[in-house]
């Protein structure tokens, strides 16, 4: 049975090497890796590529379940997709496989734990931001684009959609910049 490994980290400051080594030691012939959030499957192109090419008898291997996903629903959907293809999932730590009925139950529980852990992370992050705001040290994320540049392009008649494409920002960013720097009008009641 071909073993195909999947490794994921959330940020570029994290290292994929430990996961790759563990997957290689587990006998994975192919290892795909990517950087991205595990909160959902959106934008995880390497995982999607793996899912497209897995065949009956193949085994998808991950170092830990949270590398596959932090949403119970996503993990269970993924297990269902693998099952429909005749493939299975193996988690190295703790050693669990969906090849048997008991493994599915354990993966469901582990998926719920990963989901709870993500909620805890978000709660701690929110609490930290609120504390920093209370101390006056939280300023939010640095802007990636200069509002003046957006206004300049808009004044030249460039469409909002084109400004967004050219500056590689969302259209909402363009609208906000134009609203924040545009003429202030008094609201009447």
C-alpha positions in Angstrom: 0.0 0.0 0.0 1.5 3.3 -1.1 2.0 5.8 1.8 1.7 9.4 1.0 2.7 12.0 3.6 1.3 15.4 4.3 3.0 18.1 6.4 1.7 21.5 7.3 2.8 24.5 9.4 0.7 27.6 10.1 3.4 30.2 9.5 6.6 30.6 7.6 8.5 31.0 10.9 7.7 27.4 11.7 9.8 24.4 10.4 8.5 21.5 8.4 11.6 19.4 8.7 10.6 17.4 11.8 7.3 16.4 10.1 9.1 15.5 6.9 11.6 13.3 8.8 8.8 11.5 10.7 6.9 10.9 7.4 10.0 9.6 5.6 10.7 7.2 8.6 7.0 6.0 8.3 7.8 4.9 4.7 6.1 7.7 2.8 7.1 7.6 -0.8 5.7 11.0 -1.6 5.5 13.9 0.9 3.6 17.1 0.1 4.0 20.1 2.4 2.5 23.6 2.8 2.2 26.6 5.0 -1.3 27.7 6.0 -3.9 27.7 8.7 -5.4 24.4 9.8 -8.7 26.1 10.8 -10.2 25.2 7.4 -9.2 23.5 4.1 -9.6 26.7 2.1 -6.5 27.6 0.2 -4.6 24.4 1.1 -3.7 23.5 -2.4 -1.2 20.7 -1.5 -3.8 18.9 0.5 -6.3 19.2 -2.4 -3.7 17.9 -4.8 -3.2 14.8 -2.6 -6.9 14.2 -2.3 -7.3 14.3 -6.0 -4.6 11.7 -6.6 -5.1 9.2 -3.8 -6.4 5.9 -5.0 -7.9 2.8 -3.5 -5.4 1.2 -1.1 -3.4 4.3 -0.6 -2.7 5.6 2.9 -2.5 9.3 3.7 0.0 9.8 6.6 0.3 12.8 8.9 2.6 13.4 11.9 -0.3 14.6 14.1 -4.0 15.1 13.5 -3.8 18.9 14.0 -1.4 19.1 11.0 -4.3 17.8 8.9 -6.9 20.1 10.4 -8.3 21.8 13.5 -11.9 21.6 12.6 -13.7 18.4 13.6 -16.0 18.8 10.6 -13.1 19.2 8.1 -11.3 16.1 9.6 -14.4 14.0 9.5 -15.2 15.1 5.9 -11.7 14.3 4.9 -11.9 10.8 6.5 -15.2 10.3 4.6 -13.6 11.4 1.3 -10.7 9.0 1.9 -13.1 6.2 2.7 -15.1 6.8 -0.5 -11.9 6.4 -2.5 -10.9 3.2 -0.7 -7.9 5.0 0.9 -7.2 5.4 4.6 -5.6 7.8 7.1 -2.7 7.1 9.4 -1.7 9.5 12.2 1.8 8.8 13.6 1.4 10.5 17.0 -0.6 8.9 18.6 -0.5 5.9 16.2 -4.0 5.6 14.8 -5.4 4.5 11.5 -8.8 4.6 9.9 -8.3 1.1 8.4 -10.3 -0.3 11.3 -13.6 0.8 13.0 -12.0 1.7 16.3 -9.6 4.1 14.5 -12.5 6.2 13.2 -13.8 6.7 16.7 -10.4 7.7 18.0 -9.9 10.1 15.1 -13.4 11.7 15.8 -12.4 12.3 19.4 -8.9 13.6 18.4 -10.7 15.9 15.9 -12.9 17.3 18.6 -9.8 17.9 20.8 -8.0 19.8 17.9 -11.2 21.8 17.4 -11.3 22.7 21.1 -7.6 23.6 21.0 -8.2 26.0 18.2 -11.0 27.7 20.2 -8.6 28.0 23.2 -5.9 29.5 21.0 -8.4 32.1 19.7 -9.7 32.9 23.2 -6.1 33.4 24.5 -5.3 35.6 21.4 -8.4 37.7 22.0 -7.7 38.1 25.7 -4.1 39.1 24.9 -5.3 41.7 22.4 -7.9 43.1 24.8 -5.2 43.4 27.5 -2.8 45.1 25.1 -5.5 47.5 24.1 -6.2 48.3 27.7 -2.6 49.2 28.2 -2.6 51.2 25.0 0.1 49.2 23.3 -2.0 47.3 20.7 -2.0 49.1 17.4 -3.3 46.3 15.2 -1.7 45.0 12.1 0.5 47.4 10.1 -1.1 48.6 6.8 0.3 47.0 3.7 -0.6 49.8 1.4 -0.6 53.6 1.6 -4.0 55.2 1.6 -2.6 58.2 -0.3 -1.6 55.9 -3.2 -5.1 54.5 -3.3 -6.6 58.1 -3.3 -4.1 59.2 -6.0 -5.0 56.3 -8.3 -8.7 56.9 -7.7 -8.3 60.6 -8.5 -6.7 59.6 -11.8 -9.9 57.7 -12.7 -8.6 54.2 -12.1 -11.5 51.9 -11.1 -11.6 50.6 -7.5 -11.3 47.0 -8.8 -8.3 47.8 -10.8 -6.6 49.6 -7.9 -7.2 46.5 -5.8 -5.7 44.3 -8.4 -2.7 46.6 -9.0 -1.9 47.0 -5.3 -2.8 43.4 -4.5 -5.3 44.3 -1.8 -9.0 43.6 -1.4 -11.6 46.0 -2.9 -12.8 46.5 0.7 -9.4 47.9 1.5 -9.7 50.4 -1.3 -13.2 51.4 -0.2 -12.1 51.9 3.4 -9.1 54.0 2.3 -11.3 56.2 0.2 -13.8 56.5 2.9 -11.2 57.3 5.6 -9.4 59.9 3.5 -12.4 61.3 1.6 -14.3 64.5 2.5 -16.0 64.2 5.9 -19.6 65.1 5.7 -21.8 65.9 8.7 -24.7 63.5 9.2 -28.0 65.1 9.7 -30.7 63.6 11.8 
